Amino acid sequence: MTEKQIHFGKFEFAKEKGLEYLVNENIPETDFLLINEPNESFSLMFEKDFPVFTVPQNSDRPYCLFELKRHDRVIKFYCPERHKNLDSVVWYFYVEVFDENGVAHGLPGQVRVGMSESCIRKAKGKLKFVDILEQVKLKTAIS
């Protein structure tokens, strides 16, 4: 793991100034990754072998699904309806990054999102955590 890059499975994350990163520093390729925005607007979490989220059959909370489609990836968010008395929610996501042969490589995770309008940071007109997911790259040598 370099100072500017974090390796997580098949994926590579560029470290961005102003964000906090928690990784397993005991191994060269981390098996968990937490990316935290210090003002509590979001925390992205990735774990080795994290399951792809499926909406529970008997959920008392409705979920919505939204997708962002880009030329090299699809990002799917599973968002439960917000509870009135909570100031943050947990959304699950699944990123499919396509390699040069069009093969999809999946990256599931979750993000805690602060619902206060003053907490949500935007980058290039997008939510900052969406920008991070759009910049995740496949490592150059995938086994």
N, C-alpha and C positions, 0 to 999 in steps of 0.2 A: 504494500500500500504506500503510495507516495503522499507527500504533503498536500498536493492539489487534487488528487484522485482517491476515491474510495472504491475498492473492488468488493462486489457482493455477488457471489455466484457468477453468472454469465454477464453481469452488468457492471457498468462503470458510472460513478457519479462524480461530477466536478464539484469541488467544495466552493461555496459562495460566501463572500464576506458578509458578516452580519447574521449568519445562521450558526447554530450550535449543533455539533455532530457527536453522537455517542456510538461507538463501535467496539467490537471485541478486539482490543489491541494486542492480544496474546497470539493471534494467528495472522498470516499475511492477507488472507481473504476473509473478511468478517462474516460471521453467521447471523448477525443482527445489525440493524442500522436504525437509529433514531435521528431525525432531522427536526430540530426545534427552532421555531421563530421566537426570539427572546421576549417579545411583547405578548406572548400567549395567543397569537392569532391562529397558529396551527402547529401540529406536530405530526410528521409523517413517520410511520413505523413499518419496517420490513424485518421478517424473520425467516431463517432457513426453513424450508418445508412448510411455510405458511399456506394454509389451504385457500383455494379459490372460493370466494364467498358465494353462497346460494341463499336466496331469500327463504326464511323459515316458513314451513307449511302453515303453521297455526299462529302466526305472528299477530299480536294485537296492534302493532304499529304498521301502517302502510309504508311501503318503500317505493321510491321512484328510481328509475334507471336513466342515466343520461350518458351519452357516448360522445367522445371527441374523436373524429377521424382525421388523420393526417396521412401524408403519402408514405411514411415509414412506420406508422404505429396507429393503434386504436387504444383509447383509454376509456374504460367503462367504470362509472361510479354508481354504487348502490347506496342510496341515501334514505334513511328512515325519516319519517315525519318528525319534525321538531316538537319536543315537549315544551309547554309554556314556561315551566319553572327552571329550565336548564339554560345555562349561558353558553354551552358548547354541545356539539353533536359528534358522533363518530360515523364517518362514511367509510365504506369498504371500496376498494378499487382493484382493477385488474388491467395491467398494461400489457399489450402485445406489441413487441418491437420486431419488425421484419428485417431479416438479414438480406444480403445482396441476392440470394436465391428465392426470396419471397417466403421463407420459412418463418413462422411466428415463434417468438420466444416469450413466455409468459412471466410476468412479475406481479404477484398479488401483494396487497398490503392494506393498511388502513390509515386514515388521517383523522385526527381530532381537530375540529374546526371551531374556533371561537365565533359566536354569532353576533357579537357586538360590531356594528358597522365601523366604529373607530379602530377596531383591531384588524380588520381584513386589509392586508397589504396587497397592492396590485403591482404587477410588472408587465409593462407593454400592454396595459389594458386588461390583463388576465390576473386571476388569483395567483399568488406567488407559488403555492404548492402545485398548481397545474403547470406552471412554467418549469418547475423542477422535473416533473414527470415527462414533460415534452423534451427535456434535454438529456434524459438517461440514455446511455449508449451501450451497445453490445461491446464487450471486450474484443479486441482484435483477434485473439486466438480462442475460439470456442471449441470445446471438446465434446 
